Amino acid sequence: MNWKDFISFEPKVCHGKTHIKGTRVLISVILNFLAEKLTINEILEEYRKSFLKRK
């Protein structure tokens, strides 16, 4: 698995900040959630709609 398949940074999307491809979910937000000890399921619930749009 290659991180480049899932993470993107484009100047016109999210002000050029790294995000999950196909969404506007910022990597920095995910990292903050992990630092706060949220589980993957809790993070997914926070962004459920964003992840579902990707499919």
Steps between C-alpha positions, in 0.01 A plus 500: 500500500640838398401817688489689169195294406307653790654839579504800270600863500369727229519880505130535413373251760502579873735793439774257397501314832538124503169317498352159433458463124147561379399678821567822685607313813828654609782274612578747780149452640537121491835527679345727764222246557759224540697716744178540701481118515188470284455155352486442128127432534447832677692683228303322230176597669613864507561490127253231394342709227834605353624143480175372352516761222830350391346164402 
